[in-house]
Amino acid sequence: MRVETLHLGRPEHAETVGGLYAEHALGLTRLALVMLGDRESAEDVVQDAFLGLHRRFRGLRDPAKALVYLRSAVLNNARSVLRRRRLPSWFAGTYEPPVWSAESAAMLGDERRAVMEALRRLPTRQREVLLLRFYADLSEEETAQAMGVGRGTVKSTTHRALGALGRLLGEER
């Protein structure tokens, strides 16, 4: 078996990307997990984002924004996975949404499961803005950068998403 190594360019680039991986891979994987619902796909999405950063690091206009690049890549990769899941079954195979295991179900409270199910029912942009703002704990500006939209769009989408989530959960606003 032949193993090929990834050429990363200058050593400081590898250190920078490695540092980002050590610090942010788990959080990005959790974000992708909430969006996609299964661990394997979430890990693949994050690995693809880091691989893309490795390949393009020298071409980044502002290397200080590498984390913004990664967040955007994770969102875009997750969107692609979700789009592929919606393809007709004759083309993409039948997708079965993830089912909470008995162990997971026992560990998670009913309230948390209800919130997760309600989040999955929101439109994509609303779900993404809530996950980035409140799950990943990003500011409005960081969320706007990750989603490639303006800060005002983040504010209005957050407001609409919280209202929709409240209605889905049967709460009065």
MOBEL-V126085 format. One record per backbone hydrogen bond with DSSP energy under -1.0 kcal/mol. NH is the residue of the N-H (numbers start at 1). CO is the residue of the C=O. E is the energy in kcal/mol with one decimal. If there is no record, write none. Layout:
NH:CO:E, NH:CO:E
This chain:
13:10:-1.1, 14:10:-1.4, 15:11:-2.2, 16:12:-2.2, 17:13:-2.8, 18:14:-2.7, 19:15:-2.6, 20:16:-2.3, 21:17:-2.4, 22:18:-2.7, 23:19:-2.1, 24:20:-2.8, 25:21:-2.1, 28:24:-2.5, 29:25:-2.4, 30:26:-2.3, 31:27:-2.2, 32:28:-2.5, 33:29:-2.5, 34:30:-2.2, 35:31:-1.9, 36:32:-2.7, 37:33:-3.0, 42:38:-2.0, 43:39:-2.8, 44:40:-2.2, 45:41:-2.5, 46:42:-2.1, 47:43:-2.6, 48:44:-2.6, 49:45:-1.8, 50:46:-2.3, 51:47:-2.6, 52:48:-2.4, 53:49:-2.0, 54:50:-2.5, 55:51:-2.4, 56:52:-1.9, 57:53:-1.2, 59:56:-1.1, 60:57:-1.3, 65:62:-2.7, 66:63:-1.5, 69:65:-2.1, 70:66:-2.4, 71:67:-2.6, 72:68:-2.4, 73:69:-2.6, 74:70:-2.6, 75:71:-2.4, 76:72:-2.9, 77:73:-3.0, 78:74:-2.5, 79:75:-2.5, 80:76:-2.1, 81:77:-2.1, 82:78:-2.5, 83:79:-2.5, 84:80:-2.5, 85:81:-1.8, 87:84:-1.0, 91:88:-1.9, 92:88:-2.3, 93:89:-1.7, 105:101:-3.1, 106:102:-2.0, 107:103:-1.8, 108:104:-2.6, 113:109:-2.1, 114:110:-2.3, 115:111:-2.2, 116:112:-2.5, 117:113:-2.6, 118:114:-2.3, 119:115:-2.7, 120:116:-1.9, 122:119:-1.2, 127:123:-2.6, 128:124:-2.8, 129:125:-2.4, 130:126:-2.1, 131:127:-2.4, 132:128:-2.7, 133:129:-2.6, 134:130:-2.7, 135:131:-1.0, 136:131:-3.0, 138:132:-2.6, 143:139:-2.5, 144:140:-2.5, 145:141:-2.3, 146:142:-2.5, 147:143:-2.3, 148:144:-1.3, 149:144:-2.1, 154:150:-1.6, 155:151:-2.3, 156:152:-2.6, 157:153:-2.6, 158:154:-2.5, 159:155:-2.1, 160:156:-2.4, 161:157:-2.9, 162:158:-2.6, 163:159:-1.9, 164:160:-2.6, 165:161:-2.8, 166:162:-2.4, 167:163:-2.2, 168:164:-2.6, 169:165:-1.9, 170:167:-1.0, 171:166:-3.0
